[in-house]
Amino acid sequence: MDISSMIMGAAIASVMWIGFVPWARLKRLRELEAQAAGDAGEGPRSSS
């Protein structure tokens, strides 16, 4: 494999990483927020 192919592969991988990681973290954050909202909503109902 020549150097230009390695550079091209690294460039593609870095662009994919930059595109994928924030969306994956955002999805996880939304799941945690939904879970926290569900837990907060269940608290007063279960105590009454």
N, CA, C and O atoms as a Tripos MOL2 file, in Angstrom:
@<TRIPOS>MOLECULE
protein
  192   191    48     0     0
PROTEIN
NO_CHARGES

@<TRIPOS>ATOM
      1 N           0.8510   -1.1660    0.0000 N.3       1 MET1
      2 CA          0.0000    0.0000    0.0000 C.3       1 MET1
      3 C           0.9050    1.2400    0.0000 C.2       1 MET1
      4 O           1.8820    1.3110    0.7450 O.2       1 MET1
      5 N           0.5680    2.1860   -0.8270 N.am      2 ASP2
      6 CA          1.3990    3.3810   -0.9110 C.3       2 ASP2
      7 C           0.9180    4.4540    0.0790 C.2       2 ASP2
      8 O          -0.1540    4.3390    0.6730 O.2       2 ASP2
      9 N           1.7160    5.4650    0.2330 N.am      3 ILE3
     10 CA          1.4610    6.5190    1.2200 C.3       3 ILE3
     11 C           0.1710    7.2780    0.9140 C.2       3 ILE3
     12 O          -0.5860    7.6070    1.8270 O.2       3 ILE3
     13 N          -0.0810    7.5570   -0.3610 N.am      4 SER4
     14 CA         -1.2860    8.3210   -0.7090 C.3       4 SER4
     15 C          -2.5580    7.5520   -0.3430 C.2       4 SER4
     16 O          -3.5440    8.1590    0.0750 O.2       4 SER4
     17 N          -2.5450    6.2410   -0.4930 N.am      5 SER5
     18 CA         -3.7020    5.4320   -0.1080 C.3       5 SER5
     19 C          -3.9030    5.4560    1.4030 C.2       5 SER5
     20 O          -5.0350    5.5000    1.8840 O.2       5 SER5
     21 N          -2.8110    5.4260    2.1410 N.am      6 MET6
     22 CA         -2.9070    5.4810    3.5970 C.3       6 MET6
     23 C          -3.4560    6.8310    4.0620 C.2       6 MET6
     24 O          -4.2770    6.8930    4.9770 O.2       6 MET6
     25 N          -3.0020    7.9000    3.4300 N.am      7 ILE7
     26 CA         -3.4980    9.2320    3.7880 C.3       7 ILE7
     27 C          -4.9810    9.3570    3.4430 C.2       7 ILE7
     28 O          -5.7560    9.9070    4.2260 O.2       7 ILE7
     29 N          -5.3720    8.8550    2.2900 N.am      8 MET8
     30 CA         -6.7770    8.9060    1.8800 C.3       8 MET8
     31 C          -7.6430    8.1000    2.8470 C.2       8 MET8
     32 O          -8.7240    8.5490    3.2290 O.2       8 MET8
     33 N          -7.1860    6.9310    3.2400 N.am      9 GLY9
     34 CA         -7.9340    6.1220    4.2030 C.3       9 GLY9
     35 C          -8.0570    6.8040    5.5440 C.2       9 GLY9
     36 O          -9.1160    6.7550    6.1700 O.2       9 GLY9
     37 N          -6.9860    7.4430    5.9980 N.am     10 ALA10
     38 CA         -7.0370    8.1600    7.2710 C.3      10 ALA10
     39 C          -7.9830    9.3430    7.1890 C.2      10 ALA10
     40 O          -8.7020    9.6260    8.1470 O.2      10 ALA10
     41 N          -7.9940   10.0360    6.0660 N.am     11 ALA11
     42 CA         -8.8920   11.1800    5.8930 C.3      11 ALA11
     43 C         -10.3490   10.7290    5.9140 C.2      11 ALA11
     44 O         -11.1830   11.3620    6.5610 O.2      11 ALA11
     45 N         -10.6560    9.6570    5.2220 N.am     12 ILE12
     46 CA        -12.0270    9.1410    5.2030 C.3      12 ILE12
     47 C         -12.4400    8.6760    6.5930 C.2      12 ILE12
     48 O         -13.5600    8.9420    7.0290 O.2      12 ILE12
     49 N         -11.5510    7.9900    7.2850 N.am     13 ALA13
     50 CA        -11.8590    7.5070    8.6240 C.3      13 ALA13
     51 C         -12.0880    8.6660    9.5870 C.2      13 ALA13
     52 O         -12.9840    8.5990   10.4290 O.2      13 ALA13
     53 N         -11.2950    9.7200    9.4770 N.am     14 SER14
     54 CA        -11.4670   10.8480   10.3950 C.3      14 SER14
     55 C         -12.7690   11.5830   10.1210 C.2      14 SER14
     56 O         -13.4420   12.0170   11.0570 O.2      14 SER14
     57 N         -13.1350   11.7300    8.8490 N.am     15 VAL15
     58 CA        -14.4150   12.3840    8.5290 C.3      15 VAL15
     59 C         -15.5760   11.5520    9.0500 C.2      15 VAL15
     60 O         -16.5330   12.0960    9.6000 O.2      15 VAL15
     61 N         -15.4990   10.2350    8.8810 N.am     16 MET16
     62 CA        -16.5590    9.3720    9.3960 C.3      16 MET16
     63 C         -16.6290    9.4520   10.9140 C.2      16 MET16
     64 O         -17.7240    9.4710   11.4770 O.2      16 MET16
     65 N         -15.4850    9.4990   11.5880 N.am     17 TRP17
     66 CA        -15.4380    9.5870   13.0420 C.3      17 TRP17
     67 C         -16.0780   10.8880   13.5210 C.2      17 TRP17
     68 O         -16.8870   10.8890   14.4480 O.2      17 TRP17
     69 N         -15.7060   11.9950   12.8760 N.am     18 ILE18
     70 CA        -16.2540   13.2990   13.2540 C.3      18 ILE18
     71 C         -17.7630   13.3310   13.0220 C.2      18 ILE18
     72 O         -18.4910   13.9630   13.7880 O.2      18 ILE18
     73 N         -18.2340   12.6630   11.9890 N.am     19 GLY19
     74 CA        -19.6660   12.6300   11.7090 C.3      19 GLY19
     75 C         -20.4300   11.6810   12.6130 C.2      19 GLY19
     76 O         -21.5720   11.9600   12.9760 O.2      19 GLY19
     77 N         -19.8250   10.5740   12.9770 N.am     20 PHE20
     78 CA        -20.5510    9.5290   13.7120 C.3      20 PHE20
     79 C         -20.5860    9.7610   15.2120 C.2      20 PHE20
     80 O         -21.6410    9.6170   15.8300 O.2      20 PHE20
     81 N         -19.4730   10.1110   15.8020 N.am     21 VAL21
     82 CA        -19.3760   10.1780   17.2590 C.3      21 VAL21
     83 C         -20.3290   11.2010   17.8740 C.2      21 VAL21
     84 O         -21.0060   10.8650   18.8460 O.2      21 VAL21
     85 N         -20.4210   12.4370   17.3580 N.am     22 PRO22
     86 CA        -21.3720   13.3810   17.9720 C.3      22 PRO22
     87 C         -22.8240   12.9000   17.9110 C.2      22 PRO22
     88 O         -23.5840   13.1000   18.8590 O.2      22 PRO22
     89 N         -23.2150   12.2620   16.7920 N.am     23 TRP23
     90 CA        -24.5890   11.7780   16.6950 C.3      23 TRP23
     91 C         -24.8430   10.6410   17.6710 C.2      23 TRP23
     92 O         -25.9240   10.5540   18.2540 O.2      23 TRP23
     93 N         -23.8670    9.7760   17.8530 N.am     24 ALA24
     94 CA        -24.0200    8.6770   18.8030 C.3      24 ALA24
     95 C         -24.1250    9.2150   20.2290 C.2      24 ALA24
     96 O         -24.9300    8.7230   21.0200 O.2      24 ALA24
     97 N         -23.3140   10.2210   20.5600 N.am     25 ARG25
     98 CA        -23.3830   10.8150   21.9020 C.3      25 ARG25
     99 C         -24.6900   11.5470   22.1010 C.2      25 ARG25
    100 O         -25.2580   11.5050   23.1930 O.2      25 ARG25
    101 N         -25.1870   12.2220   21.0650 N.am     26 LEU26
    102 CA        -26.4610   12.9230   21.1640 C.3      26 LEU26
    103 C         -27.5970   11.9370   21.3870 C.2      26 LEU26
    104 O         -28.5040   12.2080   22.1730 O.2      26 LEU26
    105 N         -27.5600   10.7970   20.7060 N.am     27 LYS27
    106 CA        -28.5930    9.7740   20.8840 C.3      27 LYS27
    107 C         -28.5660    9.2620   22.3230 C.2      27 LYS27
    108 O         -29.6180    9.0970   22.9400 O.2      27 LYS27
    109 N         -27.3780    9.0110   22.8570 N.am     28 ARG28
    110 CA        -27.2520    8.5200   24.2340 C.3      28 ARG28
    111 C         -27.7460    9.5710   25.2210 C.2      28 ARG28
    112 O         -28.4150    9.2420   26.2000 O.2      28 ARG28
    113 N         -27.4140   10.8480   24.9630 N.am     29 LEU29
    114 CA        -27.8690   11.9230   25.8330 C.3      29 LEU29
    115 C         -29.3860   12.0200   25.8310 C.2      29 LEU29
    116 O         -29.9910   12.2220   26.8840 O.2      29 LEU29
    117 N         -30.0090   11.8810   24.6730 N.am     30 ARG30
    118 CA        -31.4750   11.9280   24.6010 C.3      30 ARG30
    119 C         -32.0900   10.7550   25.3460 C.2      30 ARG30
    120 O         -33.1250   10.9120   25.9930 O.2      30 ARG30
    121 N         -31.4710    9.5780   25.2660 N.am     31 GLU31
    122 CA        -31.9750    8.4240   26.0100 C.3      31 GLU31
    123 C         -31.9030    8.6810   27.5150 C.2      31 GLU31
    124 O         -32.8380    8.3670   28.2500 O.2      31 GLU31
    125 N         -30.7890    9.2540   27.9660 N.am     32 LEU32
    126 CA        -30.6430    9.5400   29.3940 C.3      32 LEU32
    127 C         -31.6330   10.6060   29.8470 C.2      32 LEU32
    128 O         -32.1900   10.5070   30.9410 O.2      32 LEU32
    129 N         -31.8590   11.6290   29.0150 N.am     33 GLU33
    130 CA        -32.8260   12.6620   29.3740 C.3      33 GLU33
    131 C         -34.2390   12.0970   29.4420 C.2      33 GLU33
    132 O         -35.0050   12.4500   30.3390 O.2      33 GLU33
    133 N         -34.5890   11.2230   28.5000 N.am     34 ALA34
    134 CA        -35.9160   10.6090   28.5100 C.3      34 ALA34
    135 C         -36.0870    9.7280   29.7440 C.2      34 ALA34
    136 O         -37.1560    9.7050   30.3540 O.2      34 ALA34
    137 N         -35.0350    9.0080   30.1070 N.am     35 GLN35
    138 CA        -35.0900    8.1660   31.2960 C.3      35 GLN35
    139 C         -35.2190    9.0220   32.5500 C.2      35 GLN35
    140 O         -35.9840    8.6880   33.4550 O.2      35 GLN35
    141 N         -34.4750   10.1230   32.6070 N.am     36 ALA36
    142 CA        -34.5470   11.0100   33.7670 C.3      36 ALA36
    143 C         -35.9230   11.6600   33.8590 C.2      36 ALA36
    144 O         -36.4620   11.8080   34.9550 O.2      36 ALA36
    145 N         -36.4920   12.0460   32.7320 N.am     37 ALA37
    146 CA        -37.8260   12.6440   32.7300 C.3      37 ALA37
    147 C         -38.8640   11.6050   33.1720 C.2      37 ALA37
    148 O         -39.8100   11.9300   33.8890 O.2      37 ALA37
    149 N         -38.6800   10.3670   32.7430 N.am     38 GLY38
    150 CA        -39.5990    9.3070   33.1620 C.3      38 GLY38
    151 C         -39.4820    9.0270   34.6470 C.2      38 GLY38
    152 O         -40.4910    8.8090   35.3170 O.2      38 GLY38
    153 N         -38.2550    9.0280   35.1740 N.am     39 ASP39
    154 CA        -38.0690    8.8040   36.5970 C.3      39 ASP39
    155 C         -38.6320    9.9630   37.4140 C.2      39 ASP39
    156 O         -39.2310    9.7440   38.4670 O.2      39 ASP39
    157 N         -38.4450   11.1930   36.9390 N.am     40 ALA40
    158 CA        -38.9550   12.3610   37.6490 C.3      40 ALA40
    159 C         -40.4910   12.3540   37.6240 C.2      40 ALA40
    160 O         -41.1350   12.7610   38.5910 O.2      40 ALA40
    161 N         -41.0620   11.8920   36.5220 N.am     41 GLY41
    162 CA        -42.5240   11.8480   36.4160 C.3      41 GLY41
    163 C         -43.1120   10.7590   37.2820 C.2      41 GLY41
    164 O         -44.2410   10.9000   37.7520 O.2      41 GLY41
    165 N         -42.3930    9.6830   37.5100 N.am     42 GLU42
    166 CA        -42.9240    8.5830   38.3070 C.3      42 GLU42
    167 C         -42.8090    8.8520   39.8040 C.2      42 GLU42
    168 O         -43.5680    8.2830   40.5880 O.2      42 GLU42
    169 N         -41.8890    9.6950   40.2100 N.am     43 GLY43
    170 CA        -41.6610    9.9490   41.6260 C.3      43 GLY43
    171 C         -42.8790   10.4420   42.3760 C.2      43 GLY43
    172 O         -43.2830    9.7970   43.3440 O.2      43 GLY43
    173 N         -43.4900   11.5550   41.9830 N.am     44 PRO44
    174 CA        -44.6550   12.0600   42.7260 C.3      44 PRO44
    175 C         -45.8490   11.1250   42.6590 C.2      44 PRO44
    176 O         -46.6160   11.0490   43.6190 O.2      44 PRO44
    177 N         -46.0320   10.4070   41.5510 N.am     45 ARG45
    178 CA        -47.1730    9.5050   41.4790 C.3      45 ARG45
    179 C         -47.0330    8.3450   42.4510 C.2      45 ARG45
    180 O         -48.0190    7.9260   43.0570 O.2      45 ARG45
    181 N         -45.8130    7.8160   42.6090 N.am     46 SER46
    182 CA        -45.6450    6.6580   43.4690 C.3      46 SER46
    183 C         -45.6880    7.0520   44.9500 C.2      46 SER46
    184 O         -45.9910    6.2120   45.7980 O.2      46 SER46
    185 N         -45.3860    8.3340   45.2760 N.am     47 SER47
    186 CA        -45.3920    8.7380   46.6810 C.3      47 SER47
    187 C         -46.7790    9.1470   47.1550 C.2      47 SER47
    188 O         -46.9970    9.2440   48.3620 O.2      47 SER47
    189 N         -47.7280    9.3930   46.2490 N.am     48 SER48
    190 CA        -49.0510    9.8460   46.6950 C.3      48 SER48
    191 C         -50.0100    8.7020   46.9410 C.2      48 SER48
    192 O         -51.1590    8.9300   47.3190 O.2      48 SER48
@<TRIPOS>BOND
     1     1     2 1
     2     2     3 1
     3     3     4 2
     4     3     5 am
     5     5     6 1
     6     6     7 1
     7     7     8 2
     8     7     9 am
     9     9    10 1
    10    10    11 1
    11    11    12 2
    12    11    13 am
    13    13    14 1
    14    14    15 1
    15    15    16 2
    16    15    17 am
    17    17    18 1
    18    18    19 1
    19    19    20 2
    20    19    21 am
    21    21    22 1
    22    22    23 1
    23    23    24 2
    24    23    25 am
    25    25    26 1
    26    26    27 1
    27    27    28 2
    28    27    29 am
    29    29    30 1
    30    30    31 1
    31    31    32 2
    32    31    33 am
    33    33    34 1
    34    34    35 1
    35    35    36 2
    36    35    37 am
    37    37    38 1
    38    38    39 1
    39    39    40 2
    40    39    41 am
    41    41    42 1
    42    42    43 1
    43    43    44 2
    44    43    45 am
    45    45    46 1
    46    46    47 1
    47    47    48 2
    48    47    49 am
    49    49    50 1
    50    50    51 1
    51    51    52 2
    52    51    53 am
    53    53    54 1
    54    54    55 1
    55    55    56 2
    56    55    57 am
    57    57    58 1
    58    58    59 1
    59    59    60 2
    60    59    61 am
    61    61    62 1
    62    62    63 1
    63    63    64 2
    64    63    65 am
    65    65    66 1
    66    66    67 1
    67    67    68 2
    68    67    69 am
    69    69    70 1
    70    70    71 1
    71    71    72 2
    72    71    73 am
    73    73    74 1
    74    74    75 1
    75    75    76 2
    76    75    77 am
    77    77    78 1
    78    78    79 1
    79    79    80 2
    80    79    81 am
    81    81    82 1
    82    82    83 1
    83    83    84 2
    84    83    85 am
    85    85    86 1
    86    86    87 1
    87    87    88 2
    88    87    89 am
    89    89    90 1
    90    90    91 1
    91    91    92 2
    92    91    93 am
    93    93    94 1
    94    94    95 1
    95    95    96 2
    96    95    97 am
    97    97    98 1
    98    98    99 1
    99    99   100 2
   100    99   101 am
   101   101   102 1
   102   102   103 1
   103   103   104 2
   104   103   105 am
   105   105   106 1
   106   106   107 1
   107   107   108 2
   108   107   109 am
   109   109   110 1
   110   110   111 1
   111   111   112 2
   112   111   113 am
   113   113   114 1
   114   114   115 1
   115   115   116 2
   116   115   117 am
   117   117   118 1
   118   118   119 1
   119   119   120 2
   120   119   121 am
   121   121   122 1
   122   122   123 1
   123   123   124 2
   124   123   125 am
   125   125   126 1
   126   126   127 1
   127   127   128 2
   128   127   129 am
   129   129   130 1
   130   130   131 1
   131   131   132 2
   132   131   133 am
   133   133   134 1
   134   134   135 1
   135   135   136 2
   136   135   137 am
   137   137   138 1
   138   138   139 1
   139   139   140 2
   140   139   141 am
   141   141   142 1
   142   142   143 1
   143   143   144 2
   144   143   145 am
   145   145   146 1
   146   146   147 1
   147   147   148 2
   148   147   149 am
   149   149   150 1
   150   150   151 1
   151   151   152 2
   152   151   153 am
   153   153   154 1
   154   154   155 1
   155   155   156 2
   156   155   157 am
   157   157   158 1
   158   158   159 1
   159   159   160 2
   160   159   161 am
   161   161   162 1
   162   162   163 1
   163   163   164 2
   164   163   165 am
   165   165   166 1
   166   166   167 1
   167   167   168 2
   168   167   169 am
   169   169   170 1
   170   170   171 1
   171   171   172 2
   172   171   173 am
   173   173   174 1
   174   174   175 1
   175   175   176 2
   176   175   177 am
   177   177   178 1
   178   178   179 1
   179   179   180 2
   180   179   181 am
   181   181   182 1
   182   182   183 1
   183   183   184 2
   184   183   185 am
   185   185   186 1
   186   186   187 1
   187   187   188 2
   188   187   189 am
   189   189   190 1
   190   190   191 1
   191   191   192 2
@<TRIPOS>SUBSTRUCTURE
     1 MET1         2 RESIDUE 1 A MET
     2 ASP2         6 RESIDUE 1 A ASP
     3 ILE3        10 RESIDUE 1 A ILE
     4 SER4        14 RESIDUE 1 A SER
     5 SER5        18 RESIDUE 1 A SER
     6 MET6        22 RESIDUE 1 A MET
     7 ILE7        26 RESIDUE 1 A ILE
     8 MET8        30 RESIDUE 1 A MET
     9 GLY9        34 RESIDUE 1 A GLY
    10 ALA10       38 RESIDUE 1 A ALA
    11 ALA11       42 RESIDUE 1 A ALA
    12 ILE12       46 RESIDUE 1 A ILE
    13 ALA13       50 RESIDUE 1 A ALA
    14 SER14       54 RESIDUE 1 A SER
    15 VAL15       58 RESIDUE 1 A VAL
    16 MET16       62 RESIDUE 1 A MET
    17 TRP17       66 RESIDUE 1 A TRP
    18 ILE18       70 RESIDUE 1 A ILE
    19 GLY19       74 RESIDUE 1 A GLY
    20 PHE20       78 RESIDUE 1 A PHE
    21 VAL21       82 RESIDUE 1 A VAL
    22 PRO22       86 RESIDUE 1 A PRO
    23 TRP23       90 RESIDUE 1 A TRP
    24 ALA24       94 RESIDUE 1 A ALA
    25 ARG25       98 RESIDUE 1 A ARG
    26 LEU26      102 RESIDUE 1 A LEU
    27 LYS27      106 RESIDUE 1 A LYS
    28 ARG28      110 RESIDUE 1 A ARG
    29 LEU29      114 RESIDUE 1 A LEU
    30 ARG30      118 RESIDUE 1 A ARG
    31 GLU31      122 RESIDUE 1 A GLU
    32 LEU32      126 RESIDUE 1 A LEU
    33 GLU33      130 RESIDUE 1 A GLU
    34 ALA34      134 RESIDUE 1 A ALA
    35 GLN35      138 RESIDUE 1 A GLN
    36 ALA36      142 RESIDUE 1 A ALA
    37 ALA37      146 RESIDUE 1 A ALA
    38 GLY38      150 RESIDUE 1 A GLY
    39 ASP39      154 RESIDUE 1 A ASP
    40 ALA40      158 RESIDUE 1 A ALA
    41 GLY41      162 RESIDUE 1 A GLY
    42 GLU42      166 RESIDUE 1 A GLU
    43 GLY43      170 RESIDUE 1 A GLY
    44 PRO44      174 RESIDUE 1 A PRO
    45 ARG45      178 RESIDUE 1 A ARG
    46 SER46      182 RESIDUE 1 A SER
    47 SER47      186 RESIDUE 1 A SER
    48 SER48      190 RESIDUE 1 A SER
